[in-house]
């Protein structure tokens, strides 16, 4: 069990970083880097629709925006043919992915503590402890 609050502290720090990063030109920089054959991984339908519009406005017809929920990130590799270029992630996708993975780590720690405690109780009840 994370009695020290590390999980919550890390999450708060990351969320603070995300807030401070808004409006710093991350998307503009990514758009400058895009070349034909690249693909952009989007987090939500709204993010995906917006990326389609931006790519059309910039006349980047050979850049493919794809929608991949963060809890199904394996689809980035298995869901489509290999990108001919670079795979980029929108900042919305990256933020959601980090938050998702931090939640998974916190849950994993809780399960480790729970199952370890159950094992200890079972050993004691069976009289197998020294």
N, C-alpha and C positions, 0 to 999 in steps of 0.2 A: 504494500500500500504506500502511496506517495504522501506520507505524513508531512513532508517538508514543503509541499506545494510547488514543486519544480514544474510539473505539467502546467499548472495555471500561470505561473510566472513566465514561462517560455511563451505560452499562448498570448499573454498580455503584451509581452515585448514584440512579438511578431505582428500582432494587430496594430500596435503603435507604429511600427515600421511601415506597414501597409498604408495607414492613414497619412503618414508623412510623405509617402512616395507619390500620392495622387497629384496629378498636374505637373509632373516633372518631365514629361516628354517621352515616357517609355514606349507608348504606342507609336508615336511619330518616328522614333528611332527604329523600331521593328519594321515599320512600313518602308523606311529608307533602305533597309537591308534585303527586302523581298526581291526574289528573282523568279523567272519562269521555272516551274517544276517544284517550287517550295510549297509547303502547306502550313496552315495556321490552325492550331487546335483551340477551339472555343469552348467556353464553359456553359453557356445558356443559349436558348433559342434567340433571345434578343441580341446577345453578343454575336452569334452566328449571322443573323440577318444584317446587323450593322457592318460586320466584316465584309459580307457580300457587297453591300452598297459602297463601302470605301474602296474595295478592290476594283469595282466597276468604274468608279469615279477616277481612279488612278490608272485605269486601262491595264490592270494586271490580270489578264484573262487566264493565264496559265498558273495562277496561284490558287490552291484549293483550300478553302476553309472547311474544317470538319468539326462536328459537334461530338465531344466525348465527355460523358460524366466522369468526374474525378474518381468515383468508386469503380469505374470500369476502365481505368487507364491502360490496361493491357490491350485494349482495342486499338490503341495508337499503333502498335506493332502488328497485331494479328487481324485487325478489322479491315485494313485496306492494303492494296499493293504498296510496296516500298516507295517512299517519296523519291522522285528523281532529283530532288534538291534537299534543302534543309527543312526540318520540322521546327516550327516556332510555336510558342504558347502565348496566348494573350495574358496580360497581367491578371485579369480576372480569373483565368483558369489556374494560373500559378498560385494565387492567393487561396483559392478554394482547395487546391490540392494540398498545400501546406497545412491548412486548418483541418482537412480531412485526415491526413496522416498523423497529425498531433493528437487528434481525438482517438485514432486507432491505437497509438502508442499508450495513451492513458488507459484505454480499455484493456489492452494487453497486460499492463502492469497490475490492474485490478484482478484480472483473471489469474495471473501468476500467483498473486497473494492468496486468492481464494482457494485455488486448487492445491497449493502448497499447504495451506492451513487444513484443508480436508484430509490430505494425506497424513499429516501429523496426527490429527484426531483419530483417524482409522488405526494407525500404528499403535497408539496408546490404548485404544479400546480393545485391540486384539492382544495386548500384552506383549508386543514385540519390541518395545523400547527397552533400552538398557537401564 
